[in-house]
Amino acid sequence: MRIRYVIISPVRNEAAHLPGTIESLASQTITPAQWIVVDDGSTDETPSILREAAGRHPWITIVTRGDRGSRKPGTGVIEAFYDGFAKLAVPSWDFLVKLDGDVSFDAAYFESCFAEFSKDTKLGIGGGTVCNLRNGELVRESSVDPAFHVRGATKIYKRACWDGIGELIRAPGWDTLDELKANMLGWKTLTFPGIKLTHHKPAGSKDGNWVNWVKNGRANYIVGYHPAFMFLKSISRMPRKPYAIGGIGLLVGFFGGYLKREPQISDRDLIKFLRKEQVKRMFLQPSLWS
């Protein structure tokens, strides 16, 4: 049976790297049934690049949003994603992919990823290892992500899992909450270590290290991380690059959420599940973080 997969890519001012993503998708051994690219108010050559590509590939759909004047880290991307989701014209898809517009990968990337799903019927969310090109070599972008975490740059959702987890939250932490919900429902989530793709703009480069780490801390607060787990996580980041900034930024973002009394997710069962797993981790018991 031929796999039918659809892709949604929110992009904003990606003229420098979008052609590489287009070329990567056009060369896939399994062609996507539909690729919806949401131009989120680009002011560079992104629109013309998309029009040219759509003229060559009938499976590309362009959605245009107005320029809101600034980025909305963690929120804008999901708003744009759902504008694209509304334009899905392939009702019988098997996999839904959220893909960034600044990545590139080999021709067998998606075929290899789908092969991993075929090995385990309980695998609900997966994706390749996000890497940066350094001195001619691909180096994993983050060496501290747990195995269950699939980076937001390349999320592949199995249809049944997607239907089960419900709508993604439109806030920082969306790309952790979906995995936690999937695991709570009995699915597995996994980054495939042997399948790599290149991220041409390293995570955090758009906003700077400090803003990015504070955002990550706030995302952990919104999702409902255990305060003790978060404190230990922040301390463990201190001796890693960027020295001190990562750990302090996480603390500021996380505990700042309490000080500002910002809302957390309303799913108390999910928060209970998450904190139970984090307590296991703190006491060196088998957990999602094992």
C-alpha positions, 0 to 999 in steps of 0.5 A: 500500500502506498503511503500518503503523507501531507506536510505543513510548513509555516515559513517567514523570510526563508528565501535563503534556505527554502529552495533547499527544502523544495529541492529535498522534497521534490527529490523524495522517493515517496512524493508527498500527497500535498505540501502546504506552505504557509507564507507567514508575512514574508518581506523577502523573496519567499513569495516569488520562490513559492510561486515558481515552485508551485508552478513546477509541482502541483502538490504544493499549495501556498497559503498567504498570511499578512505581515503582523510586523514581528515574530511570535515565538511559539505561538505564531508558528502554530497559528500559521500551521492551522491556517495551513491545516484548514487547506488540506485537500487529502482526506485519506492521509496516513501521516501529517508532517510539520516541517520547517522551511530551512531544512534539507535532507536526502532523497530517502528521508521520508521513506526511511522515517516511514520504515521506522513507523512500520517496525512499531505499530505503537509509534505515534510521533517520530522524526529524524535527528536535527543536525547543523553543518559544522566544518563540513560535518553534520553535528546533532543540534541538541545533545541534551534532548531526551529520546522521546522528544521530536524536534519541532522542525520535523514532526511526523504524526501517525494519523491515529495518534494525531486524532487522539492527541487533539489540537496543538496548543497555540503557545510555547511548549506545543512541541512537548505537550503533543508528545506527552499527550501521545505517551499518556495515551499509550503511544511512543514518540521517538527521534530516529538516531540514524536518520539525519537532516540539516537545519540551516538556521540553528535553534534560537538563532532568530531570537538570540540565546537569552530570549530562546532559553527564557522562551523554553523555560516559559514553555516548560511552565505552561506545560506543567513541569514539576518545579523540582525537576525544572530546578535540577534541569536548569542547574544541569544546563549551567556548565554547558554552552552557552555557559550559565545563560541556558540555565538562568534563562530556563529559571527566569522563564519557568518561575517567571510564569508563576510570578506573572500568574500566567495560565498553564494547560488545563489538562490536569491529568496530563500534568499529573502524568508528566510530573509522575514521570519526572519524579521517577527520573529524579529518583533514577527510576525508568521513565520517559527520560530514561 
